[in-house]
């Protein structure tokens, strides 16, 4: 389908909703959705961001700046996943607990303002991945305008660029809890270790990256094109020293590079997804 036609259909879809609260992380998808919702609905659209220990401060600050740039009413709530029973044990459906808690709280905000619909930024590509959070969205009747209108991530990036949104080329991001193998307990201290390690690599100029927490071991994923940077003895020593200061005993580089949902590879190998 022609992208312009998709865009028109998305606007028509949002117009029919009348009023909507967008679960807003400041990522590529939710930023695009918030912008279009505001363009179509004006003050009848709001953006709701939840702070927690799994959501880095840098991402929160960026979300606030983006909401201000768009002009949409921005509401900040707290949604601490570690307080959710069962979440910290990190089961394979961890995201279900997180999303159910998040969407329930966004729905509470929406109801207080007389808003019927809560919307998330799920897109059509998400249907091809293991995403337990989608079940929570279905149960709570959260609408997914981008997925509903068959928007792929590439569609969203192209249109975001056309709309002059700075997120058009923003690297994909997932909450910090995704850095832990399933079944490994998640704690606030471990989350801080991951956050500090990733913040450090970002400061060195890496953009698309993950630091996976495997107990004493940090497994670094960077974009394949950036792996060669670690051929520098100085950089290797610098990163290893910093990561050990943060609390890791061993520091490794994943030669397969960054890929979405690498922690799900164990589940696929075992035939669990």
KAMOFEN-V955208 format. One record per residue. N is the residue number from 1. PHI is phi in radians with two decimals (* if undefined). PSI is psi in whole degrees, 0 to 359 (none if undefined). OMEGA is omega in radians with two decimals (* if undefined). Layout:
n:N phi:PHI psi:PSI omega:OMEGA
n:N phi:PHI psi:PSI omega:OMEGA
This chain:
n:1 phi:* psi:142 omega:3.09
n:2 phi:-1.00 psi:135 omega:-3.05
n:3 phi:-1.13 psi:323 omega:3.10
n:4 phi:-1.09 psi:322 omega:3.13
n:5 phi:-1.17 psi:319 omega:3.08
n:6 phi:-1.00 psi:316 omega:-3.10
n:7 phi:-1.11 psi:317 omega:3.11
n:8 phi:-1.10 psi:320 omega:3.14
n:9 phi:-1.19 psi:324 omega:3.08
n:10 phi:-1.11 psi:315 omega:3.13
n:11 phi:-1.09 psi:320 omega:3.11
n:12 phi:-1.12 psi:321 omega:3.13
n:13 phi:-1.08 psi:313 omega:-3.13
n:14 phi:-1.17 psi:323 omega:3.12
n:15 phi:-1.08 psi:322 omega:3.12
n:16 phi:-1.17 psi:330 omega:3.11
n:17 phi:-1.15 psi:327 omega:3.07
n:18 phi:1.47 psi:301 omega:3.12
n:19 phi:-2.44 psi:140 omega:-3.05
n:20 phi:-2.62 psi:144 omega:3.03
n:21 phi:-1.93 psi:118 omega:-3.10
n:22 phi:-1.62 psi:125 omega:3.01
n:23 phi:-1.23 psi:109 omega:-2.86
n:24 phi:-2.02 psi:112 omega:3.12
n:25 phi:-1.74 psi:343 omega:-3.05
n:26 phi:1.55 psi:9 omega:3.07
n:27 phi:-1.40 psi:180 omega:-3.09
n:28 phi:-0.99 psi:311 omega:-3.02
n:29 phi:-1.26 psi:309 omega:-3.07
n:30 phi:-1.21 psi:332 omega:3.09
n:31 phi:-1.21 psi:316 omega:3.09
n:32 phi:-1.07 psi:315 omega:-3.13
n:33 phi:-1.10 psi:317 omega:3.14
n:34 phi:-1.09 psi:320 omega:3.14
n:35 phi:-1.12 psi:312 omega:-3.11
n:36 phi:-1.17 psi:320 omega:3.12
n:37 phi:-1.07 psi:319 omega:3.13
n:38 phi:-1.20 psi:320 omega:3.10
n:39 phi:-1.05 psi:322 omega:-3.08
n:40 phi:-1.47 psi:317 omega:-2.96
n:41 phi:-1.88 psi:348 omega:3.14
n:42 phi:1.03 psi:232 omega:-3.09
n:43 phi:-1.19 psi:351 omega:3.10
n:44 phi:-1.46 psi:4 omega:3.05
n:45 phi:-2.08 psi:136 omega:3.06
n:46 phi:-2.26 psi:160 omega:3.08
n:47 phi:-2.05 psi:132 omega:-3.11
n:48 phi:-2.11 psi:122 omega:-3.13
n:49 phi:-2.00 psi:133 omega:3.13
n:50 phi:-1.84 psi:128 omega:3.08
n:51 phi:-1.62 psi:148 omega:3.10
n:52 phi:-2.92 psi:174 omega:-3.14
n:53 phi:-1.27 psi:348 omega:3.11
n:54 phi:-1.63 psi:0 omega:-3.07
n:55 phi:-2.03 psi:107 omega:-3.06
n:56 phi:-1.02 psi:147 omega:3.14
n:57 phi:-1.02 psi:324 omega:-3.13
n:58 phi:-1.10 psi:323 omega:3.13
n:59 phi:-1.23 psi:321 omega:3.13
n:60 phi:-1.12 psi:314 omega:3.14
n:61 phi:-1.08 psi:320 omega:3.12
n:62 phi:-1.15 psi:321 omega:3.12
n:63 phi:-1.07 psi:318 omega:3.12
n:64 phi:-1.09 psi:317 omega:3.13
n:65 phi:-1.14 psi:320 omega:-3.13
n:66 phi:-1.16 psi:317 omega:3.12
n:67 phi:-1.06 psi:320 omega:3.12
n:68 phi:-1.13 psi:319 omega:3.13
n:69 phi:-1.11 psi:318 omega:-3.14
n:70 phi:-1.21 psi:321 omega:-3.11
n:71 phi:1.76 psi:0 omega:-3.08
n:72 phi:-1.34 psi:146 omega:3.05
n:73 phi:-1.06 psi:128 omega:-3.03
n:74 phi:-2.06 psi:123 omega:-3.14
n:75 phi:-2.05 psi:132 omega:-3.13
n:76 phi:-1.90 psi:129 omega:3.10
n:77 phi:-2.20 psi:171 omega:3.07
n:78 phi:-1.92 psi:135 omega:3.12
n:79 phi:-2.50 psi:83 omega:-3.04
n:80 phi:-1.44 psi:106 omega:-3.08
n:81 phi:-1.09 psi:327 omega:-3.10
n:82 phi:-1.13 psi:343 omega:3.10
n:83 phi:-1.48 psi:351 omega:-3.12
n:84 phi:-1.41 psi:128 omega:-3.14
n:85 phi:-1.02 psi:125 omega:3.10
n:86 phi:1.65 psi:340 omega:-3.05
n:87 phi:-1.15 psi:312 omega:-3.04
n:88 phi:-1.09 psi:337 omega:3.11
n:89 phi:-1.28 psi:348 omega:3.00
n:90 phi:1.07 psi:55 omega:3.07
n:91 phi:-1.26 psi:168 omega:-3.08
n:92 phi:-1.17 psi:341 omega:3.07
n:93 phi:-1.76 psi:28 omega:-3.14
n:94 phi:-0.87 psi:317 omega:-3.08
n:95 phi:-1.11 psi:335 omega:3.09
n:96 phi:-1.08 psi:312 omega:-3.13
n:97 phi:-1.07 psi:317 omega:-3.12
n:98 phi:-1.09 psi:308 omega:-3.09
n:99 phi:-1.17 psi:324 omega:3.12
n:100 phi:-1.11 psi:318 omega:3.10
n:101 phi:-1.12 psi:315 omega:-3.13
n:102 phi:-1.09 psi:307 omega:-3.07
n:103 phi:-1.13 psi:328 omega:3.09
n:104 phi:-1.10 psi:318 omega:-3.13
n:105 phi:-1.25 psi:323 omega:3.09
n:106 phi:-1.15 psi:322 omega:3.12
n:107 phi:-1.09 psi:322 omega:3.10
n:108 phi:-1.09 psi:317 omega:3.10
n:109 phi:-1.10 psi:316 omega:-3.12
n:110 phi:-1.08 psi:314 omega:-3.10
n:111 phi:-1.08 psi:321 omega:3.13
n:112 phi:-1.09 psi:335 omega:-3.13
n:113 phi:-1.80 psi:9 omega:3.12
n:114 phi:1.25 psi:26 omega:-3.14
n:115 phi:-1.74 psi:127 omega:-3.05
n:116 phi:-1.43 psi:324 omega:-2.98
n:117 phi:-1.90 psi:137 omega:2.94
n:118 phi:-1.87 psi:133 omega:-3.10
n:119 phi:-2.14 psi:142 omega:3.04
n:120 phi:-2.03 psi:171 omega:-3.05
n:121 phi:-1.67 psi:17 omega:3.12
n:122 phi:-0.94 psi:139 omega:3.11
n:123 phi:-2.06 psi:177 omega:-3.02
n:124 phi:-1.10 psi:328 omega:3.14
n:125 phi:-1.15 psi:335 omega:-3.10
n:126 phi:-1.14 psi:340 omega:-3.14
n:127 phi:-1.16 psi:341 omega:-3.10
n:128 phi:-1.65 psi:7 omega:-3.11
n:129 phi:-2.13 psi:168 omega:3.10
n:130 phi:-1.45 psi:106 omega:-3.08
n:131 phi:-2.36 psi:87 omega:3.14
n:132 phi:-1.04 psi:336 omega:-3.14
n:133 phi:-1.08 psi:336 omega:3.12
n:134 phi:-1.10 psi:328 omega:3.12
n:135 phi:-1.12 psi:320 omega:3.10
n:136 phi:-1.11 psi:319 omega:3.11
n:137 phi:-1.07 psi:318 omega:3.12
n:138 phi:-1.11 psi:316 omega:-3.11
n:139 phi:-1.10 psi:323 omega:-3.09
n:140 phi:-1.66 psi:7 omega:3.09
n:141 phi:1.02 psi:38 omega:3.04
n:142 phi:-1.31 psi:135 omega:3.13
n:143 phi:-1.58 psi:148 omega:3.13
n:144 phi:-2.19 psi:81 omega:-3.04
n:145 phi:-0.98 psi:323 omega:-3.11
n:146 phi:-1.24 psi:317 omega:3.10
n:147 phi:-1.18 psi:318 omega:-3.12
n:148 phi:-1.06 psi:328 omega:-3.11
n:149 phi:-1.80 psi:20 omega:2.99
n:150 phi:1.06 psi:35 omega:3.09
n:151 phi:-1.42 psi:123 omega:3.03
n:152 phi:-1.51 psi:168 omega:3.10
n:153 phi:-1.06 psi:321 omega:3.13
n:154 phi:-1.14 psi:319 omega:3.08
n:155 phi:-0.97 psi:314 omega:-3.07
n:156 phi:-1.15 psi:320 omega:3.13
n:157 phi:-1.15 psi:316 omega:-3.13
n:158 phi:-1.06 psi:311 omega:-3.11
n:159 phi:-1.22 psi:327 omega:3.09
n:160 phi:-1.10 psi:321 omega:3.09
n:161 phi:-1.14 psi:319 omega:3.12
n:162 phi:-1.08 psi:328 omega:-3.13
n:163 phi:-1.55 psi:4 omega:3.13
n:164 phi:1.10 psi:35 omega:3.07
n:165 phi:-1.51 psi:129 omega:-3.09
n:166 phi:-1.17 psi:348 omega:-3.13
n:167 phi:-1.47 psi:1 omega:-3.03
n:168 phi:-1.01 psi:327 omega:3.12
n:169 phi:-2.04 psi:20 omega:3.13
n:170 phi:-1.17 psi:134 omega:3.10
n:171 phi:-1.07 psi:150 omega:3.10
n:172 phi:-1.07 psi:144 omega:3.12
n:173 phi:-2.36 psi:144 omega:3.03
n:174 phi:-2.32 psi:155 omega:-3.09
n:175 phi:-1.01 psi:156 omega:-3.02
n:176 phi:-1.10 psi:340 omega:3.13
n:177 phi:-1.14 psi:340 omega:3.14
n:178 phi:-1.29 psi:359 omega:-3.11
n:179 phi:-1.55 psi:0 omega:-3.05
n:180 phi:-1.97 psi:137 omega:3.08
n:181 phi:-1.06 psi:143 omega:3.12
n:182 phi:-0.98 psi:138 omega:-3.14
n:183 phi:1.59 psi:347 omega:3.08
n:184 phi:-1.59 psi:126 omega:-3.05
n:185 phi:-1.06 psi:139 omega:3.09
n:186 phi:-1.78 psi:129 omega:3.10
n:187 phi:-2.24 psi:164 omega:3.13
n:188 phi:-1.12 psi:324 omega:3.14
n:189 phi:-1.15 psi:319 omega:3.12
n:190 phi:-1.16 psi:322 omega:3.11
n:191 phi:-1.10 psi:321 omega:3.12
n:192 phi:-1.13 psi:322 omega:3.11
n:193 phi:-1.06 psi:313 omega:-3.14
n:194 phi:-1.11 psi:315 omega:-3.12
n:195 phi:-1.06 psi:314 omega:-3.14
n:196 phi:-1.12 psi:319 omega:-3.13
n:197 phi:-1.14 psi:316 omega:-3.13
n:198 phi:-1.22 psi:323 omega:3.10
n:199 phi:-1.07 psi:321 omega:3.14
n:200 phi:-1.12 psi:314 omega:-3.14
n:201 phi:-1.15 psi:323 omega:3.07
n:202 phi:-1.08 psi:322 omega:3.12
n:203 phi:-1.15 psi:338 omega:3.10
n:204 phi:-1.51 psi:359 omega:3.08
n:205 phi:1.79 psi:359 omega:3.05
n:206 phi:-1.27 psi:142 omega:-3.11
n:207 phi:-1.93 psi:302 omega:-3.14
n:208 phi:-1.64 psi:111 omega:-3.04
n:209 phi:-2.74 psi:163 omega:2.97
n:210 phi:-2.54 psi:145 omega:2.94
n:211 phi:-2.01 psi:108 omega:-3.11
n:212 phi:-1.51 psi:135 omega:-3.07
n:213 phi:-1.71 psi:109 omega:3.12
n:214 phi:-2.04 psi:65 omega:-3.11
n:215 phi:1.18 psi:245 omega:3.14
n:216 phi:-1.36 psi:349 omega:-3.02
n:217 phi:-1.81 psi:133 omega:2.96
n:218 phi:-1.77 psi:125 omega:3.09
n:219 phi:-1.90 psi:112 omega:-3.08
n:220 phi:-1.55 psi:128 omega:2.99
n:221 phi:-1.99 psi:126 omega:3.01
n:222 phi:-2.26 psi:166 omega:3.10
n:223 phi:-0.98 psi:139 omega:-3.10
n:224 phi:-0.84 psi:323 omega:-3.11
n:225 phi:-1.20 psi:343 omega:-3.12
n:226 phi:-1.70 psi:354 omega:-3.11
n:227 phi:-1.04 psi:324 omega:-3.09
n:228 phi:-1.03 psi:336 omega:-3.12
n:229 phi:-1.09 psi:335 omega:-3.13
n:230 phi:-1.40 psi:0 omega:3.05
n:231 phi:-1.30 psi:353 omega:3.11
n:232 phi:-1.46 psi:122 omega:-3.13
n:233 phi:-1.06 psi:324 omega:-3.14
n:234 phi:-1.12 psi:316 omega:-3.13
n:235 phi:-1.16 psi:318 omega:3.12
n:236 phi:-1.00 psi:313 omega:-3.12
n:237 phi:-1.13 psi:319 omega:-3.11
n:238 phi:-1.11 psi:312 omega:-3.12
n:239 phi:-1.17 psi:316 omega:-3.13
n:240 phi:-1.05 psi:316 omega:-3.14
n:241 phi:-1.10 psi:315 omega:-3.13
n:242 phi:-1.11 psi:314 omega:-3.10
n:243 phi:-1.12 psi:324 omega:3.11
n:244 phi:-1.22 psi:326 omega:3.05
n:245 phi:-1.11 psi:324 omega:3.14
n:246 phi:-1.19 psi:330 omega:3.11
n:247 phi:2.38 psi:356 omega:3.10
n:248 phi:-1.42 psi:147 omega:3.09
n:249 phi:-1.58 psi:320 omega:-3.13
n:250 phi:-2.17 psi:145 omega:-3.12
n:251 phi:-2.20 psi:123 omega:-3.10
n:252 phi:-2.20 psi:158 omega:3.08
n:253 phi:-2.02 psi:126 omega:3.11
n:254 phi:-1.39 psi:115 omega:-3.07
n:255 phi:-1.25 psi:347 omega:3.07
n:256 phi:-1.39 psi:347 omega:3.10
n:257 phi:1.36 psi:180 omega:3.14
n:258 phi:-1.15 psi:138 omega:2.94
n:259 phi:-2.67 psi:146 omega:-3.11
n:260 phi:-1.11 psi:135 omega:3.04
n:261 phi:1.12 psi:38 omega:-3.11
n:262 phi:-1.12 psi:335 omega:3.09
n:263 phi:-1.20 psi:343 omega:3.12
n:264 phi:-1.39 psi:350 omega:-3.08
n:265 phi:-1.07 psi:326 omega:3.12
n:266 phi:-1.15 psi:319 omega:3.14
n:267 phi:-1.16 psi:321 omega:3.13
n:268 phi:-1.16 psi:319 omega:-3.13
n:269 phi:-1.09 psi:325 omega:-3.12
n:270 phi:-1.50 psi:358 omega:3.14
n:271 phi:1.28 psi:24 omega:-3.10
n:272 phi:-1.56 psi:348 omega:3.06
n:273 phi:-2.39 psi:none omega:*
